[in-house]
Amino acid sequence: MKMKQIVACAALVAASGVAAPAFAGATGNVGAFSDYMFRGVTQTGGTAVQGGLDYAFDSGFYVGTWASNIGFAGAAGGTEVDAYAGYAGKIGDIGYDLGALYYYYPEQDEVATDPSIDTLEFYAGVSYGPVAAKYFYTGEYFGSEESASYLNFTLSQPLTDSLNLTANVGLNDGDGVKKIFGDSYIDYSLGLAKTIDGGFTASFQIITTDLDAGGVSDDPKLVIGLKKVFDL
């Protein structure tokens, strides 16, 4: 698989990381964004349309799926489909989240990706008040055939009843990351999310990394989005 193909497809959720549903029941979400950024790296180089479904059980178990358009090194288009499952709960004031996340790329054969870039990650997270940390690990990082990890720290602070500030920093490390990007790297983001009428949320994020290799620029990017979450 060519290096640019790996970089373009090294995907979610999402995410920054997968977030467990906060209440029991089924929900859906749909959104449009000026770019799909994954751990500081663009996946589309342009507009992304995304959506997902989640189901949370009273016990704390949850399952979900999420999808987005992506770009395969200049190909006409592609799709990323994620599936995840986990268990979340609280011990006193400490929240926790354990689970697994699978990234699937149905069109990868069209651009001769070999080996497959489909990737399974395991994650564990803790939170306290507005602060959260989550660790991701995979034995085969997006076609690199090497292991990698991602350690993410997030601050989510309400400014008003409808306006939320989020700051994020993540360390991308491991042989898989070094094989694709040339070195370990850190990604950063700072954003505002505004709840508006009709259950929509408008978001504005500045995203950057300390990386300038593997065809990835470290120039900050502004990502604008509009998302709606709804009960099913």
N, C-alpha and C positions, 0 to 999 in steps of 0.2 A: 504494500500500500504506500502511495506517495505521501511525503511529509505534509504537503498542503491539504491533502484529503483528510489526514488525521486531525490536523489543526481545525479544519472547517467543521468537523463532525464531533469533536471532543465535547460532548454535550454538557439538572435540568434548574431544577425544580427546583420552577419551581423553586430556585430555589434557594444558587445560594443554599438550597437544601429543601428536603421534603418537610412539610409541617403537618403534624397530626391534626385532624379535625378537633375542634374545641368542644363539640357536643354530639350527643347521639343522634343518628339519623343520616339521611342521604342529602348531599348537596352537589350542585354543579357549578362550574365557573367557565366564563368565556371572556377573552380579552384580545385587544390589538395593541401592539407595541412598535415603536420606531426601530427596534432591533431586539434580537434575542441574544442576551449576553449570559454566558455560563462561566462562572469563576473568572471573570474579567476578559473573556475571549468571545468575540462575536461568532454566532452560529449561522447568521443569515446575511450579514452585510446590508441589511435593509429591513423592511417591514415584516413583522411576525404576527401571525394569528394563532391563538392558543386556546385550549379548553381542556377541562378535566371533570371527572366524576369522583366523589369520595363517599364512603360509607363508614360511619363510626358506630361501634357497638357500645352498649352501656358498660360492658366489662372493661373497656379501655383499648380493645383491639380495633384496628382500622385497616381498610384496604382502599386502594384508589388507582386511577389511571389518568394520564395527562398526555397531551400531544401538541406538537408545534411543527410548522414548516421550518425547514433548515436549508442550507446551501451546501452542496458537495463540490467544493473547489471549482465554482463557476458553472456547474451543471444547471440544467433548467430548474431543478427543484428536488426536494426530498422531504422526508418526514421523520421525525423522532417520536416514538411512542414509549412512554414510561409506565411501568407498573410497580406498585409498592405495597408493602404491608408491614404493620408494626404494632407495637403496644405502647401506650402512653398513660401516664398517671402522675400522682403527686405523693410525696412523703413530707408531710408538714407543708412548708412553704417552698420546697424544692420540687420542681417538675422534672420528669424524665421521659425519654422517648427512645425506643429501641426498634430497629427494623431493617428491612432490606429493600433495595431499589434496583430495578432492571431497566436498562436503556436499550431499546430495540430500534433498528434502522431498516425498514422493509425494502428501501430502494438501493441499498449499498451495493448489491451485485451489478447494478447498472453502471457503476463507476469503478468496477474491478477492485473493490477493497478486499485485500487478502494479506493477513488474516482478518477475520470478522472484527468489526468495531463494537458489536454488541457487548455490553458490559454489565456485570453484576456487582453492586456495592452493598456493603453492610454499614450501618450507622448506629451511633449512640450519642444521645444528647442530654444535657441538663440545662435547667433554667432557674433563675431566681429573680423575681420581680421583672424589671425591664431588660435584664441581661441573660443571654443564652450562649451556650457553646455546644458545638456538634462536631463529631469526628467521623469521617467516612474512610472506608478501606476497601480496596479491590485487589485481587490477585492478578488480574489482567486488565490493564488500563487502556481502553479504547484502541485496540489493535496493536499495542506496543509489545504484547506478550510479557510485560513486566508489571510488578506490583506498584501501587501508588496510594497515597493518603491525602486527605484534605481536612484541615482543622480550621473551623470557622467560628468566629466570635461576632455576636450581633447585639446591638443596643437598640431597643425599640421604645421610644419615649413619646407619649401623647403630649401635644402642645396645647390643643383645645379639644373639645368634644368631637370634632370632625377632622382634625389635622394631626398627623403622626410623623415624627422624625425617626429615621432609621439609619444607623451607621453600621458598617460591616467591614471586617478584615478577615482574610482567609489565607492560610499557608498551603500551597500546593507542593507536595514533596514525594520522593520515591523515584525508583529507577524508571518507571513508566513515564512520569512527568519529564524527567531529564532526557529520556530518549526522544520525546516529541519536541520539547521546547528548548533543549540544550542545557537547562538548569532548573532548579527549584525556583518558584516565584511566589510573590504575594499579590493578592488582588484586594482592592479597596472600593468601597462605594458609600455614598452619602445621598440620602433621598428624603423626599416628602411625599406623603400619601394623603389625599383629601377625599373624604366621603362626600358625595353629592346626591341629589335627589334621585329616587328610583333604584337605590341600592348599588349605584355605580361608585367606583373609586378611581380617581385620577392620580397618577404617580409620575414623579419627576426624579431621576437618579443621575448622579455623576459617577461614572465607573472607570477605574483605571487599574493598572498593574505596574510592577517594577520591572517588567519583562520587555526586552527589545530584541527578540530572537525568534527563529522559527517562522518568520513571516508575520509575527504579531507585534503591533505597535503598542508603545506604552502611553500614547496620547490619550487624555481623558475623553470619555464619550458621554454625551447627554442622551438618556433614553427616556422617552415619554410614553406613557401607556394609559389605557382606559380598560377597566375590568369590572365585570359584574358577577357576583356570587348569588346563587338562588337556591332555595329549598326545593327538594323533589318529593 
